[in-house]
Amino acid sequence: MNERKKKGLLTAVLALVAVVAIAVTAFAGTINQEEVDALLNTATDKAQVTSPFVTVANEVRESVVGVNNYQTISMNRYGFRYYGERQAGAEQLAGTGSGVVISQYGHVLTNYHVVKNAARLSVTYGSKEAEATVVAADEGFDVAVLLVPGLDLPAVKLGNSDEIQVGEWAIVVGNPLGQEYDRSVTLGIVSAFNRAVEGNSRDRYGRSSVVTNQMIQVDAAISSGNSGGGMFNILGQLQGIPTLKLDSSRMFGTTSIDNIGMCVPINAAKPLIREALEKYDSEKVEEANITDHAAGAADNADPDRPRMGVTITSLSSGFAQTVGLPNGAYVDKVDANSPAEAAGLKAGDIIVEVDASIIADHYQLVEKLSEYKIGDKAEVKYFRAEGLVDMVSGGKTPAALDGDYHTTTVELKNLNESL
């Protein structure tokens, strides 16, 4: 190596040593307070952090509530636990969901399955809880409208779900997993609309059938507890009701499924909302709040109470579902020359309604008839299916039966015998 190259190499090594020495010097010792403050005392201007999602979340979150479904739980004679509002036992929280305030009068929109079989309903918002009542419901569409008198929360704006576009933003607000995660906001897009989703439905008397609903598909996160909440567009309009998600573990075996949720279109719920709003009466609501409902039926202990002349019971729910029957009081026998016979009732009929009051079982029929006096007339709605008597009494294998609802008028009389 010549002398010139040796000198160049030496110069480079000395320069590198100098840089390392400077670096060591720069990071030696402590950091002064001014430098610490400069690193940590920062600020974020929220006004500059903008997006349509922030705007919508601020507009609608206060309108989303939790919905609590309380049921009474008891033990049957075999030791199995079951739910039912007529069973004795302690009241327990059976399930929770979400709801959205849709009117200034306290109407809350939710899913039917969130409120199904409830002995008592309430809504929660923040640390508050208020009693709620179902004022309109449609199990087929899986929609229900609650009324919460005095609910002081803003109402959302309803959209027009017929104008939804694939690819537009879908902002979901609800209570996944209950109140602990209340008013959670998740984001996605509309993946599709008019998705045909089959489900089991029951009419107002409990008769089951299969229905197909057209739903909005979104990829926003929907979890247990989100049901009944809101799916909003970037205008803050309520466009759908989050109802279900496809779950690989339950619905499709081992098939992997991610981010497929379904929402009931708001336009499908509007007829039910209209029904609830049109029958709202503030004076009746106020009267209901101050009325004591604990009083028993006045004529219940009267030995001369009026009767229809039928022997009644209730069919098991499992049998009724298999055969496709409604809930109600099953007529096991009709007495000769009785008001029931004169009105055309027959053994095998199922009484489902008396003067617009739904009859869920034979206990409710007895309770309802205790309100009448001898000579009163009652409009009775019943379900009749040919062959049901033979199936019930003959031990035949349950099979689906065709039947229909009928209405008759029964004049109640004193027959001096127990129902």
Secondary structure, 3 states (H helix, E strand, C coil): CCHHHHHHHHHHHHHHHHHHHHHHHHCCCCCCHHHHHHHHCCCCCHHHCCCHHHHHHHHHHHHEEEEEEEEEEEECCCCCEEECCCCCCCEEEEEEEEEEECCCCCEEEECHHHHCCCCEEEEEECCEEEEEEEEEEECCCCEEEEECCCCCCCCCEECCHHHCCCCCEEEEEECCCCHHHCCEEEEEEEEEEEEEEEEEEECCCCCEEEEEEEEEEECCCCCCCCCCCEEECCCCEEEEEEEEECCCCCCCCCCCCCCCEEEEEHHHHHHHHHHHHHCCCHHHHHHHHHCCCCCCCCCCCCCCCCECCEEEECCCHHHHHHHCCCCCEEEEEECCCCHHHHCCCCCCCEEEEECCEECCCHHHHHHHHCCCCCCCEEEEEEEECCCHHHHHHHCCCCCCCCCEEEEEEEECECCCCCC
